[in-house]
Amino acid sequence: MKQDTHPTYHPECKVYFRGEVVMTVGATVPEMHVEVWSGSHPFYTGQKTFVDTAGRVERFQRKFAGGYFAKDKAGASKK
């Protein structure tokens, strides 16, 4: 078997969520920083939370603001 082909395994990898250690798992990195985990995900908690990743909602609202759909309907009715 070849030596040095596998990554180093860390059996005590700490998973951080918002600066707190939320769990310990085995992984190839010594620590992980996550944005969402099962303890904060609405599917598992039953709570409604809003997560905006990189301003996607604002980009969507700017794109479709100002009668975007009204223009499309006016163009469609001329056919």
C-alpha positions in Angstrom: 0.0 0.0 0.0 1.3 3.5 -0.9 2.2 5.8 2.0 1.0 9.4 2.2 -2.0 9.0 -0.2 -4.8 9.5 2.3 -5.6 12.8 4.1 -5.1 13.1 7.8 -8.2 12.0 9.8 -9.2 14.1 12.8 -11.6 12.1 15.0 -12.4 15.2 17.2 -13.3 17.8 14.6 -15.2 20.6 16.2 -18.1 22.1 14.3 -18.7 25.8 15.0 -22.0 27.7 14.4 -22.0 31.4 15.2 -18.8 31.1 17.2 -20.1 28.2 19.4 -19.1 24.5 19.2 -22.3 22.7 18.4 -21.0 19.2 17.8 -17.9 17.1 17.3 -17.5 14.8 14.3 -14.7 12.9 12.5 -13.4 14.7 9.4 -10.3 15.5 7.4 -10.1 19.0 8.9 -9.5 20.0 12.6 -12.5 22.4 12.7 -15.4 23.5 10.6 -17.4 26.7 10.5 -21.0 26.3 9.2 -23.8 28.7 8.4 -26.6 26.3 8.9 -26.9 23.1 10.9 -29.7 20.8 12.0 -30.2 22.7 15.3 -30.9 25.9 13.4 -32.6 24.7 10.3 -36.4 25.4 10.1 -37.1 21.8 8.9 -35.8 20.3 12.1 -36.7 23.1 14.6 -40.2 23.9 13.3 -39.5 27.6 13.5 -39.6 29.9 10.6 -36.3 31.8 10.0 -35.1 33.9 7.1 -31.6 33.3 5.8 -30.5 35.7 3.1 -27.3 34.4 1.4 -25.3 37.1 -0.3 -28.2 39.5 -0.8 -30.2 37.2 -3.2 -33.5 38.5 -2.0 -32.5 42.1 -2.7 -31.2 41.3 -6.1 -34.4 39.5 -6.9 -36.5 42.4 -5.7 -34.5 44.9 -7.7 -34.7 42.8 -10.9 -38.5 42.4 -10.7 -39.4 45.9 -9.3 -41.0 48.6 -11.3 -43.8 46.8 -13.2 -41.6 44.1 -14.7 -44.6 41.7 -15.2 -46.9 44.5 -16.3 -44.6 45.1 -19.3 -44.7 41.4 -20.2 -48.5 41.3 -20.1 -48.8 44.3 -22.3 -46.5 42.8 -24.9 -48.4 39.5 -24.8 -51.8 41.1 -25.3 -50.6 42.7 -28.6 -50.3 39.3 -30.3 
